[in-house]
Amino acid sequence: MRSRWSTLLAHEEYRERLRHKLREEVAEFLSADDSAVAEELADVLEVVHALALDLGIKPGHLEELRAQKAEARGGFAGRVVWTGNA
């Protein structure tokens, strides 16, 4: 839906704007307090899903890839994070 406040962008410009928006939303998440963090994460996911669709990746497939990587690498369950080969 377009209005006087929106425009239909060319493919490459759309993708570049989504990338910029993702950086913006991640920055907002990082600076959010606990009361706003869920809403900011939802905004991040919205942009991630839009980027995935623009790249031809269905959200379900994206979730499958995430789950496979978590299974292979352990994900972040239990607050465990990789610290490198030190």
N, CA and C atoms as an extended XYZ file, in Angstrom:
258
Properties=species:S:1:pos:R:3:atomname:S:1:resname:S:1:resid:I:1 pbc="F F F"
N         0.843       -1.172        0.000 N   MET     1
C         0.000        0.000        0.000 CA  MET     1
C         0.892        1.241        0.000 C   MET     1
N         0.643        2.144       -0.945 N   ARG     2
C         1.420        3.371       -1.018 CA  ARG     2
C         0.546        4.549       -0.642 C   ARG     2
N         1.189        5.559       -0.096 N   SER     3
C         0.516        6.795        0.237 CA  SER     3
C         1.443        7.935       -0.135 C   SER     3
N         1.077        9.128        0.227 N   ARG     4
C         1.970       10.249       -0.082 CA  ARG     4
C         3.240       10.191        0.764 C   ARG     4
N         3.262        9.336        1.780 N   TRP     5
C         4.416        9.197        2.665 CA  TRP     5
C         5.275        7.980        2.315 C   TRP     5
N         4.903        7.250        1.282 N   SER     6
C         5.676        6.075        0.906 CA  SER     6
C         5.869        6.046       -0.601 C   SER     6
N         6.812        5.224       -1.029 N   THR     7
C         7.089        5.096       -2.454 CA  THR     7
C         7.548        3.670       -2.751 C   THR     7
N         7.338        3.238       -3.953 N   LEU     8
C         7.802        1.930       -4.399 CA  LEU     8
C         9.235        2.098       -4.888 C   LEU     8
N        10.153        1.358       -4.293 N   LEU     9
C        11.575        1.501       -4.612 CA  LEU     9
C        12.034        0.457       -5.609 C   LEU     9
N        13.087        0.793       -6.326 N   ALA    10
C        13.759       -0.181       -7.181 CA  ALA    10
C        14.350       -1.260       -6.279 C   ALA    10
N        14.532       -2.444       -6.832 N   HIS    11
C        14.969       -3.610       -6.062 CA  HIS    11
C        16.215       -3.346       -5.219 C   HIS    11
N        17.279       -2.859       -5.823 N   GLU    12
C        18.537       -2.647       -5.105 CA  GLU    12
C        18.396       -1.572       -4.030 C   GLU    12
N        17.681       -0.509       -4.322 N   GLU    13
C        17.489        0.546       -3.323 CA  GLU    13
C        16.664        0.027       -2.150 C   GLU    13
N        15.651       -0.789       -2.440 N   TYR    14
C        14.837       -1.380       -1.389 CA  TYR    14
C        15.704       -2.207       -0.448 C   TYR    14
N        16.538       -3.068       -1.013 N   ARG    15
C        17.396       -3.918       -0.199 CA  ARG    15
C        18.374       -3.082        0.614 C   ARG    15
N        18.933       -2.044        0.031 N   GLU    16
C        19.857       -1.173        0.761 CA  GLU    16
C        19.132       -0.450        1.897 C   GLU    16
N        17.915        0.002        1.660 N   ARG    17
C        17.139        0.651        2.726 CA  ARG    17
C        16.816       -0.333        3.841 C   ARG    17
N        16.524       -1.574        3.486 N   LEU    18
C        16.269       -2.580        4.523 CA  LEU    18
C        17.521       -2.826        5.353 C   LEU    18
N        18.662       -2.881        4.734 N   ARG    19
C        19.916       -3.075        5.473 CA  ARG    19
C        20.153       -1.903        6.430 C   ARG    19
N        19.908       -0.707        5.947 N   HIS    20
C        20.040        0.480        6.794 CA  HIS    20
C        19.046        0.420        7.955 C   HIS    20
N        17.817        0.019        7.652 N   LYS    21
C        16.782       -0.083        8.679 CA  LYS    21
C        17.153       -1.137        9.715 C   LYS    21
N        17.766       -2.225        9.286 N   LEU    22
C        18.198       -3.259       10.223 CA  LEU    22
C        19.226       -2.694       11.194 C   LEU    22
N        20.199       -1.946       10.684 N   ARG    23
C        21.191       -1.318       11.560 CA  ARG    23
C        20.512       -0.382       12.556 C   ARG    23
N        19.545        0.378       12.070 N   GLU    24
C        18.801        1.309       12.928 CA  GLU    24
C        18.039        0.563       14.024 C   GLU    24
N        17.348       -0.499       13.644 N   GLU    25
C        16.551       -1.259       14.618 CA  GLU    25
C        17.440       -1.979       15.631 C   GLU    25
N        18.585       -2.500       15.195 N   VAL    26
C        19.514       -3.140       16.131 CA  VAL    26
C        20.047       -2.102       17.112 C   VAL    26
N        20.368       -0.914       16.634 N   ALA    27
C        20.839        0.145       17.531 CA  ALA    27
C        19.766        0.495       18.559 C   ALA    27
N        18.504        0.565       18.132 N   GLU    28
C        17.413        0.848       19.058 CA  GLU    28
C        17.274       -0.268       20.087 C   GLU    28
N        17.414       -1.515       19.646 N   PHE    29
C        17.370       -2.643       20.577 CA  PHE    29
C        18.489       -2.532       21.610 C   PHE    29
N        19.695       -2.246       21.143 N   LEU    30
C        20.845       -2.182       22.038 CA  LEU    30
C        20.714       -1.084       23.084 C   LEU    30
N        19.998       -0.032       22.763 N   SER    31
C        19.842        1.067       23.719 CA  SER    31
C        18.528        1.003       24.493 C   SER    31
N        17.700        0.008       24.228 N   ALA    32
C        16.389       -0.096       24.878 CA  ALA    32
C        16.524       -0.557       26.322 C   ALA    32
N        15.599       -0.068       27.153 N   ASP    33
C        15.541       -0.583       28.519 CA  ASP    33
C        14.673       -1.839       28.523 C   ASP    33
N        14.633       -2.516       29.650 N   ASP    34
C        13.937       -3.806       29.738 CA  ASP    34
C        12.470       -3.721       29.345 C   ASP    34
N        11.830       -2.580       29.571 N   SER    35
C        10.403       -2.467       29.260 CA  SER    35
C        10.136       -2.386       27.756 C   SER    35
N        11.135       -2.024       26.963 N   ALA    36
C        10.949       -1.864       25.517 CA  ALA    36
C        11.670       -2.908       24.690 C   ALA    36
N        12.430       -3.791       25.329 N   VAL    37
C        13.300       -4.696       24.591 CA  VAL    37
C        12.522       -5.663       23.695 C   VAL    37
N        11.387       -6.188       24.145 N   ALA    38
C        10.624       -7.131       23.315 CA  ALA    38
C        10.105       -6.443       22.057 C   ALA    38
N         9.621       -5.229       22.191 N   GLU    39
C         9.120       -4.491       21.029 CA  GLU    39
C        10.239       -4.205       20.041 C   GLU    39
N        11.410       -3.858       20.553 N   GLU    40
C        12.544       -3.589       19.665 CA  GLU    40
C        13.016       -4.859       18.966 C   GLU    40
N        13.017       -5.985       19.659 N   LEU    41
C        13.366       -7.256       19.011 CA  LEU    41
C        12.361       -7.607       17.920 C   LEU    41
N        11.088       -7.324       18.169 N   ALA    42
C        10.066       -7.573       17.151 CA  ALA    42
C        10.333       -6.730       15.908 C   ALA    42
N        10.778       -5.489       16.099 N   ASP    43
C        11.121       -4.632       14.960 CA  ASP    43
C        12.300       -5.203       14.180 C   ASP    43
N        13.303       -5.717       14.898 N   VAL    44
C        14.458       -6.345       14.241 CA  VAL    44
C        13.988       -7.531       13.406 C   VAL    44
N        13.140       -8.378       13.997 N   LEU    45
C        12.633       -9.543       13.262 CA  LEU    45
C        11.842       -9.143       12.028 C   LEU    45
N        11.056       -8.082       12.130 N   GLU    46
C        10.276       -7.611       10.979 CA  GLU    46
C        11.188       -7.280        9.805 C   GLU    46
N        12.284       -6.596       10.091 N   VAL    47
C        13.217       -6.227        9.019 CA  VAL    47
C        13.957       -7.458        8.514 C   VAL    47
N        14.353       -8.359        9.399 N   VAL    48
C        15.024       -9.594        8.986 CA  VAL    48
C        14.116      -10.397        8.063 C   VAL    48
N        12.853      -10.519        8.419 N   HIS    49
C        11.908      -11.260        7.569 CA  HIS    49
C        11.738      -10.580        6.213 C   HIS    49
N        11.676       -9.242        6.194 N   ALA    50
C        11.560       -8.524        4.922 CA  ALA    50
C        12.793       -8.741        4.060 C   ALA    50
N        13.974       -8.697        4.666 N   LEU    51
C        15.209       -8.966        3.914 CA  LEU    51
C        15.226      -10.388        3.377 C   LEU    51
N        14.837      -11.334        4.199 N   ALA    52
C        14.816      -12.733        3.770 CA  ALA    52
C        13.905      -12.911        2.564 C   ALA    52
N        12.696      -12.359        2.646 N   LEU    53
C        11.766      -12.473        1.520 CA  LEU    53
C        12.325      -11.811        0.267 C   LEU    53
N        12.977      -10.661        0.442 N   ASP    54
C        13.563       -9.968       -0.705 CA  ASP    54
C        14.672      -10.794       -1.339 C   ASP    54
N        15.357      -11.585       -0.521 N   LEU    55
C        16.429      -12.450       -1.016 CA  LEU    55
C        15.915      -13.806       -1.490 C   LEU    55
N        14.593      -13.995       -1.432 N   GLY    56
C        13.999      -15.250       -1.873 CA  GLY    56
C        14.036      -16.343       -0.821 C   GLY    56
N        14.217      -15.964        0.442 N   ILE    57
C        14.278      -16.925        1.544 CA  ILE    57
C        12.981      -16.830        2.334 C   ILE    57
N        12.240      -17.926        2.397 N   LYS    58
C        10.996      -17.919        3.156 CA  LYS    58
C        11.309      -17.933        4.644 C   LYS    58
N        10.496      -17.256        5.457 N   PRO    59
C        10.756      -17.228        6.910 CA  PRO    59
C        10.887      -18.616        7.525 C   PRO    59
N        10.103      -19.577        7.079 N   GLY    60
C        10.212      -20.937        7.594 CA  GLY    60
C        11.565      -21.554        7.297 C   GLY    60
N        12.083      -21.293        6.099 N   HIS    61
C        13.403      -21.818        5.728 CA  HIS    61
C        14.491      -21.145        6.559 C   HIS    61
N        14.341      -19.864        6.797 N   LEU    62
C        15.292      -19.138        7.630 CA  LEU    62
C        15.345      -19.745        9.029 C   LEU    62
N        14.183      -20.073        9.580 N   GLU    63
C        14.130      -20.713       10.894 CA  GLU    63
C        14.775      -22.097       10.865 C   GLU    63
N        14.559      -22.850        9.775 N   GLU    64
C        15.202      -24.160        9.640 CA  GLU    64
C        16.724      -24.018        9.643 C   GLU    64
N        17.233      -23.040        8.912 N   LEU    65
C        18.680      -22.808        8.881 CA  LEU    65
C        19.205      -22.435       10.262 C   LEU    65
N        18.476      -21.583       10.967 N   ARG    66
C        18.881      -21.188       12.313 CA  ARG    66
C        18.954      -22.397       13.231 C   ARG    66
N        17.915      -23.251       13.168 N   ALA    67
C        17.865      -24.443       14.018 CA  ALA    67
C        18.999      -25.412       13.671 C   ALA    67
N        19.286      -25.597       12.379 N   GLN    68
C        20.374      -26.483       11.971 CA  GLN    68
C        21.720      -25.977       12.487 C   GLN    68
N        21.950      -24.678       12.377 N   LYS    69
C        23.203      -24.103       12.865 CA  LYS    69
C        23.303      -24.227       14.379 C   LYS    69
N        22.189      -24.019       15.065 N   ALA    70
C        22.193      -24.161       16.531 CA  ALA    70
C        22.499      -25.595       16.926 C   ALA    70
N        21.931      -26.538       16.183 N   GLU    71
C        22.183      -27.957       16.460 CA  GLU    71
C        23.651      -28.298       16.230 C   GLU    71
N        24.212      -27.792       15.142 N   ALA    72
C        25.600      -28.104       14.796 CA  ALA    72
C        26.606      -27.389       15.697 C   ALA    72
N        26.263      -26.165       16.107 N   ARG    73
C        27.217      -25.346       16.858 CA  ARG    73
C        26.824      -25.111       18.306 C   ARG    73
N        25.647      -25.564       18.685 N   GLY    74
C        25.212      -25.408       20.063 CA  GLY    74
C        24.387      -24.173       20.338 C   GLY    74
N        24.308      -23.234       19.424 N   GLY    75
C        23.500      -22.036       19.648 CA  GLY    75
C        23.954      -21.289       20.891 C   GLY    75
N        23.008      -20.654       21.549 N   PHE    76
C        23.310      -19.873       22.740 CA  PHE    76
C        22.574      -20.401       23.961 C   PHE    76
N        22.104      -21.643       23.880 N   ALA    77
C        21.389      -22.247       24.999 CA  ALA    77
C        22.290      -22.292       26.223 C   ALA    77
N        21.724      -22.028       27.367 N   GLY    78
C        22.493      -22.075       28.598 CA  GLY    78
C        23.490      -20.936       28.754 C   GLY    78
N        23.361      -19.889       27.952 N   ARG    79
C        24.225      -18.709       27.991 CA  ARG    79
C        25.688      -19.033       27.661 C   ARG    79
N        25.914      -20.095       26.906 N   VAL    80
C        27.265      -20.470       26.494 CA  VAL    80
C        27.573      -19.768       25.180 C   VAL    80
N        28.733      -19.104       25.114 N   VAL    81
C        29.154      -18.435       23.892 CA  VAL    81
C        30.571      -18.849       23.522 C   VAL    81
N        30.847      -18.879       22.235 N   TRP    82
C        32.148      -19.243       21.698 CA  TRP    82
C        33.134      -18.119       21.988 C   TRP    82
N        34.314      -18.455       22.482 N   THR    83
C        35.323      -17.441       22.782 CA  THR    83
C        36.544      -17.546       21.872 C   THR    83
N        36.473      -18.408       20.881 N   GLY    84
C        37.567      -18.516       19.929 CA  GLY    84
C        38.467      -19.707       20.194 C   GLY    84
N        39.542      -19.746       19.477 N   ASN    85
C        40.493      -20.864       19.559 CA  ASN    85
C        41.642      -20.591       20.514 C   ASN    85
N        41.440      -19.769       21.510 N   ALA    86
C        42.522      -19.392       22.437 CA  ALA    86
C        43.034      -20.532       23.252 C   ALA    86
